[in-house]
Amino acid sequence: MAISPAYKEIIDFIAAGTTPQDLVVFRPSEAAKERVADLIYREKTTGLTAEETTELNHYLQLEHLMRLAKARARHYLKNE
């Protein structure tokens, strides 16, 4: 499986080192947001290939992971 641009963004973000504050303010690129929006739209209208469905599911997993990490980072910042 090829690594999607969204995964590359997260990998680069983590590899560069981060702080709780950096994590809280992290936002995906416009290209990643547009890709997800396109996949969601097409899923609802014309349907997706199996590969595109897998890609969308990966994006959704990444989003969930980042939401959890951001919640934890906010907790750390609140308790500093």
Backbone as CSV, one residue per row, in Angstrom:
resi,resn,N_x,N_y,N_z,CA_x,CA_y,CA_z,C_x,C_y,C_z
1,MET,0.832,-1.179,0.000,0.000,0.000,0.000,0.878,1.245,0.000
2,ALA,0.587,2.164,-0.859,1.316,3.426,-0.893,0.873,4.278,0.295
3,ILE,1.782,5.071,0.787,1.464,5.956,1.912,0.761,7.191,1.364
4,SER,-0.417,7.468,1.912,-1.192,8.609,1.441,-0.548,9.915,1.906
5,PRO,-0.862,11.009,1.213,-0.334,12.311,1.637,-0.702,12.664,3.078
6,ALA,-1.885,12.270,3.516,-2.284,12.568,4.898,-1.379,11.849,5.893
7,TYR,-1.061,10.585,5.617,-0.150,9.864,6.488,1.220,10.533,6.495
8,LYS,1.691,10.945,5.322,2.987,11.612,5.247,2.995,12.886,6.082
9,GLU,1.894,13.638,6.055,1.813,14.861,6.867,1.942,14.534,8.349
10,ILE,1.228,13.517,8.803,1.265,13.143,10.215,2.638,12.598,10.578
11,ILE,3.210,11.774,9.728,4.545,11.219,9.984,5.573,12.339,10.085
12,ASP,5.532,13.287,9.157,6.467,14.416,9.202,6.270,15.248,10.461
13,PHE,5.016,15.472,10.830,4.700,16.247,12.029,5.281,15.580,13.272
14,ILE,5.065,14.276,13.396,5.572,13.547,14.558,7.097,13.476,14.536
15,ALA,7.660,13.180,13.381,9.111,13.027,13.274,9.858,14.319,13.580
16,ALA,9.249,15.454,13.286,9.897,16.735,13.536,9.927,17.077,15.024
17,GLY,9.207,16.309,15.819,9.120,16.604,17.243,7.976,17.570,17.481
18,THR,7.335,17.407,18.582,6.171,18.237,18.838,6.006,18.496,20.321
19,THR,5.186,19.459,20.607,4.809,19.779,21.975,3.288,19.683,22.051
20,PRO,2.730,19.642,23.253,1.268,19.642,23.339,0.647,20.837,22.609
21,GLN,1.264,21.995,22.700,0.734,23.186,22.017,0.773,23.010,20.495
22,ASP,1.876,22.476,19.988,1.971,22.222,18.545,0.871,21.271,18.087
23,LEU,0.607,20.265,18.888,-0.417,19.291,18.545,-1.804,19.934,18.511
24,VAL,-2.097,20.759,19.484,-3.403,21.414,19.548,-3.654,22.283,18.317
25,VAL,-2.639,22.961,17.820,-2.840,23.873,16.689,-2.629,23.214,15.325
26,PHE,-2.213,21.941,15.305,-1.996,21.256,14.029,-3.289,21.181,13.232
27,ARG,-3.182,21.472,11.939,-4.300,21.348,11.002,-3.791,20.656,9.741
28,PRO,-4.618,19.801,9.158,-4.202,19.156,7.909,-4.108,20.186,6.789
29,SER,-3.368,19.844,5.767,-3.211,20.747,4.628,-4.538,20.883,3.878
30,GLU,-4.631,21.922,3.082,-5.822,22.118,2.246,-5.996,20.956,1.279
31,ALA,-4.887,20.458,0.753,-4.959,19.333,-0.181,-5.566,18.106,0.496
32,ALA,-5.166,17.824,1.724,-5.711,16.675,2.450,-7.195,16.879,2.735
33,LYS,-7.564,18.082,3.155,-8.976,18.366,3.436,-9.824,18.237,2.175
34,GLU,-9.300,18.730,1.059,-10.035,18.641,-0.206,-10.188,17.182,-0.648
35,ARG,-9.139,16.387,-0.457,-9.204,14.975,-0.846,-10.274,14.243,-0.037
36,VAL,-10.304,14.476,1.265,-11.299,13.826,2.112,-12.701,14.277,1.712
37,ALA,-12.877,15.565,1.493,-14.190,16.079,1.086,-14.641,15.439,-0.222
38,ASP,-13.717,15.298,-1.160,-14.039,14.666,-2.442,-14.440,13.208,-2.242
39,LEU,-13.690,12.484,-1.445,-14.012,11.076,-1.203,-15.374,10.926,-0.529
40,ILE,-15.648,11.763,0.443,-16.942,11.701,1.133,-18.076,12.018,0.169
41,TYR,-17.891,13.053,-0.642,-18.922,13.424,-1.620,-19.186,12.272,-2.591
42,ARG,-18.123,11.725,-3.129,-18.287,10.649,-4.112,-18.825,9.371,-3.477
43,GLU,-18.479,9.139,-2.197,-19.026,7.976,-1.500,-20.552,8.081,-1.431
44,LYS,-21.037,9.297,-1.211,-22.476,9.519,-1.080,-23.199,9.594,-2.420
45,THR,-22.471,9.901,-3.491,-23.128,10.109,-4.775,-22.874,8.968,-5.758
46,THR,-21.666,8.829,-6.228,-21.364,7.853,-7.279,-20.716,6.579,-6.771
47,GLY,-20.239,6.587,-5.535,-19.562,5.426,-4.975,-18.060,5.502,-5.166
48,LEU,-17.360,4.665,-4.410,-15.897,4.639,-4.427,-15.407,3.259,-4.827
49,THR,-14.205,3.232,-5.351,-13.553,1.952,-5.585,-13.144,1.378,-4.226
50,ALA,-12.774,0.124,-4.211,-12.326,-0.504,-2.965,-11.093,0.226,-2.411
51,GLU,-10.204,0.624,-3.307,-8.990,1.342,-2.881,-9.347,2.702,-2.276
52,GLU,-10.290,3.396,-2.877,-10.711,4.707,-2.355,-11.427,4.558,-1.009
53,THR,-12.204,3.505,-0.864,-12.867,3.256,0.420,-11.833,3.025,1.505
54,THR,-10.807,2.263,1.190,-9.719,2.039,2.142,-9.028,3.347,2.481
55,GLU,-8.768,4.173,1.479,-8.132,5.476,1.707,-8.992,6.339,2.618
56,LEU,-10.292,6.398,2.348,-11.184,7.202,3.187,-11.191,6.677,4.614
57,ASN,-11.243,5.372,4.777,-11.209,4.801,6.125,-9.927,5.155,6.854
58,HIS,-8.813,5.188,6.148,-7.547,5.588,6.770,-7.591,7.051,7.209
59,TYR,-8.146,7.904,6.373,-8.288,9.314,6.756,-9.137,9.437,8.022
60,LEU,-10.220,8.690,8.078,-11.105,8.760,9.239,-10.417,8.237,10.494
61,GLN,-9.589,7.202,10.356,-8.823,6.702,11.498,-7.808,7.737,11.973
62,LEU,-7.144,8.379,11.018,-6.188,9.429,11.380,-6.887,10.573,12.101
63,GLU,-8.050,10.959,11.596,-8.800,12.043,12.238,-9.148,11.663,13.674
64,HIS,-9.604,10.451,13.876,-9.952,10.004,15.228,-8.728,10.018,16.141
65,LEU,-7.615,9.502,15.649,-6.378,9.493,16.418,-5.953,10.910,16.800
66,MET,-6.013,11.825,15.847,-5.612,13.208,16.127,-6.557,13.871,17.119
67,ARG,-7.846,13.588,17.035,-8.794,14.150,18.019,-8.455,13.673,19.430
68,LEU,-8.157,12.388,19.565,-7.780,11.860,20.871,-6.485,12.485,21.371
69,ALA,-5.500,12.595,20.494,-4.214,13.178,20.878,-4.375,14.643,21.260
70,LYS,-5.197,15.385,20.519,-5.419,16.797,20.837,-6.126,16.948,22.183
71,ALA,-7.071,16.080,22.465,-7.752,16.132,23.763,-6.757,15.893,24.891
72,ARG,-5.869,14.923,24.700,-4.864,14.642,25.717,-3.896,15.823,25.854
73,ALA,-3.508,16.417,24.739,-2.596,17.565,24.776,-3.240,18.738,25.513
74,ARG,-4.532,18.978,25.253,-5.228,20.050,25.983,-5.236,19.781,27.488
75,HIS,-5.423,18.529,27.841,-5.381,18.142,29.268,-4.010,18.456,29.859
76,TYR,-2.942,18.091,29.142,-1.588,18.382,29.623,-1.370,19.888,29.779
77,LEU,-1.835,20.656,28.808,-1.654,22.108,28.868,-2.435,22.721,30.023
78,LYS,-3.610,22.217,30.258,-4.455,22.716,31.349,-3.826,22.463,32.717
79,ASN,-3.095,21.367,32.830,-2.507,20.961,34.109,-1.063,21.396,34.282
80,GLU,-0.564,22.245,33.398,0.833,22.717,33.551,0.921,23.737,34.647
